[in-house]
Amino acid sequence: MAYDDIKKGEGKVFREEHLAVCRDEAGKLWRLDSRCTHGDCDVKWNAEDKTWDCPCHGARFTHDGHIKSEPAFRPLKLRE
């Protein structure tokens, strides 16, 4: 799947690049580092809540990388 194939409200992690990509409801494409700032696990896209969730310790991030719930201590880094 290419970045352009991601539709509004969808997200995907490209593990080989440690890249989390989603498109918000306005159509903006967000590219983030997929590694959780708490434990360095790759986050997963939660299609129901439109969040990035860490499967290791439960941290959650908004679509644009801001912390939604701990134990994360920094937002996900924006990537070019």
VENNOR-V955349 format. One record per run of one state. SS is the DSSP state (a for helix, b for strand, c for the rest). FROM is the first residue (numbers start at 1). TO is the last residue. If there is no record, write none. Layout:
SS/FROM/TO ; SS/FROM/TO
This chain:
c/1/2 ; a/3/5 ; c/6/10 ; b/11/14 ; a/15/17 ; c/18/18 ; b/19/23 ; c/24/28 ; b/29/33 ; c/34/34 ; b/35/35 ; c/36/41 ; b/42/46 ; c/47/50 ; b/51/54 ; c/55/59 ; b/60/62 ; c/63/66 ; b/67/69 ; c/70/77 ; b/78/78 ; c/79/80
